[in-house]
Amino acid sequence: MEYIKLYNGVVMPTLGYGVFLVSPDECERCVSDALNVGYRLIDTAQAYQNEEGVGNAWRKSGIKREDLFLVTKVWISNNGEGKAAKSIDESLRKLQTEYIDLLLIHQAYGDVFGTWRAMEKAYRAGKVRAIGVSNFQAGRFFDFAHYVELKPMVNQLQCNTLIQQTGIEPIHAPFGTKMMAWGPLGGQGVDGIVKSEDLAAIGRKYGKSAAQVALRWLTQRGIVAIPKSSHKERMAQNFSIFDFTLTEEDMAKIATMNQHDTGTINFSDPQFVKYLIETYG
């Protein structure tokens, strides 16, 4: 495993297991399999409705809490200082833990500044080790980071070999913010990564699959990847990416694959924002 260090000194694995769209009934089994394979970073969210499954799985695993890195996110319906504070305590209860390693604001709308104040308080109280945001595109991220006291330590974005997010990296850099990639192998309007002949050709040099090359490309950029699979064999394949290193030529070749630099979902679209606020706000 390789790690990145957040600006507050917290060390974070560069590869984790994500449970987006994993049903509550399946979550405990899937996370148990992932932990057995060797994953130690688990990414969930209040909106996924499966935090209990994550909590049950790690509690039954026998793994020491300090050897895990648990990530969850405050959903838009819990935005605002008071509601966010209560939701953080509820997430702690469901995850069966005294602290969350990384807590993110899930969407960039609603009372995110109130939510951030609650997160800063939780951070200073030791309930949270690191705080950040999710789906904050460049303009929204800069506006938010400029005004808050503690700067976001992580921004979780749709990022993969077809959606490379290179444009936001110079915006993150002055704040010391690291990137975390959801959809590292596709999803949400992205197809072709695991079937990419270009990635497969690179992989054949190392005895690796296109998916393994795609994940390795992210971790070599210092981006945390959280692939999801419900099959233990595929989990193991995704985890086996640290025994080879892509060359500069490989990295340059993959850079030419970029199709949607900011992602296939326009989180700044007024209709999308209207839907979020009217449905969950």
Secondary structure, DSSP 8 states (H G I E B T S, - for coil): --EEE-TTS-EEESB-EE-TT--HHHHHHHHHHHHHHT--EEE--GGGT-HHHHHHHHHHHT--GGG-EEEEEE-GGG-SHHHHHHHHHHHHHHHT-S-BSEEEESSS-SSHHHHHHHHHHHHHTTSBS-EEEES--HHHHHHHHHH-SS--SEEEEE-BTTB--TTTHHHHGGGT-EEEEESTT--SS---STT-HHHHHHHHTTT--HHHHHHHHHHHTT-EE----S-HHHHHHHH--SS----HHHHHHHHTT-S-TT-SS-TT-HHHHHHHHHHH-
